[in-house]
Each structure stands twice: as structure tokens, then as C-alpha cells.
Amino acid sequence: MPSPTTILNDALAAAPKEGLELYLEAIEALREKGHTWREIASFLTERGVPTDHSKVFRLATRREKVEAEVMRFEVPSADRYASALLQLEQEGGVSAMGRAMLERHFRAHNRTVTFTELGNAAAQVKEGARTSKSYRLANVLYGKLARKLGESLKMSFAPNPGSSEPFYSSAIGLANPMQPKGGEFQLVMHHELAKAFDLLGWFRP
């Protein structure tokens, strides 16, 4: 029987599943021009993207739901973050690798990092953890830590477009709206969380 580590590594190395989400902008453009869902489905199918009007409709309505959930997303206060972090630490919920990633994020320029940078920070704690897929490892580890933090705060996580799971890392930060097009995803730490670290004195110079 393969070890849990082997299964995790295989999962991290697996190629992402691609679907209609890649063509969402085209769908929205056609919809704005008055095309029906059936016409849009035919348009895509004729160009090598087999689909039907039901799938196109579900994708578009899911996007609208995601946007509505983003509008409702709220960030906790610094005091609430500080209390939750202390509780997690006391319960052993913040590993050495997790703390290293949080510190790397906190000290980053404009509190903005990529998951590759987070993975490299974690690798410095655990020898041999650095791999060409370090960003995927960080995505999993940081997501788990963020989920613990968010659930302890009873947060409503931001939605994750294209996934049925919420964006758990939203408990720590959100996407950089100014990141270069085509570049690696950048996560900006919430100001309130950064202030909580200052209050706790976790990452002093």
C-alpha cells in the first residue's frame, strides 16, 4: 500500500482539470450581444469546445453567485485575529512550516507573495521539502492553515471560481488585483491579520 506522502505528491503533481471556465470571457461577451444559451453553446462547439446550453447556463449563473458571495465577504478585526491565532497556537494548530509561511508573507513587500515563495519558506524548515512543485505543496499547507483560522473565526470564506470548494486562503488574504497578467497568482495578506501579528509580536525584527 502506498504511503500517504506518495499519494499526496501524486495529487499535487496531477494536471489541473480544464473546462468551460477557460472560455467564460467569451461566453459573457456573446451574452452581452444578446445571444441565447443555445447559440453560445453552438458557437463553442463549432470551434472545438463541445458543450450544450445547460452547461453554459450553469457556468454563467455560478459566476454570478460567486460575485455575490465576494460582495458579502468580511474580514475580521485585528483583535479577533489575534485571539484566534493564540488559540490555534495553544492547540498546536500552527506548525513550524505554517509559521514560516506566515512570516514570509508578513515580511513580503506589500505583504504580497506567490505560493512558490511560501513553499520555499516552508522548505527551509523541513529539509528536502523544496521541489519544482513547491507552490502546490504550499497551496495545500497554507490552505489547511487558513481553513483552521477561518473556521475558528466562523468566517464565510470567499468563493473559489471554478471549484465547488471555497477559497480557504481568503482567511489570510485575497488575490492581488494589480498582479501582472499571465504571472503566478499573488496573495495579499489582510491588513487586519498583519496588524494582529504586530499586536502579538510574533515576527519582530
Buried (B, 14 or more C-beta within 10 A) or exposed (E): EEEEEEEEBEEBEEEEEEEBBEBBEBBEEBBEEEBEBEBBBBBBEEEEBEBEBEBBBEBBEBBEEBEEBBEEBEBBEBEBBBBBBBBBEEEEBBBEBBBBBBBBBBEBEEBBBBBBBBBBBBBEBEEEBBBEBBBBBBBBBBBBBBBBBBEBBEBEBBBBBBEEEBBBBBBBBBBBEEBEEEEEBBBBBBEBBBBBBEBBEBBEE
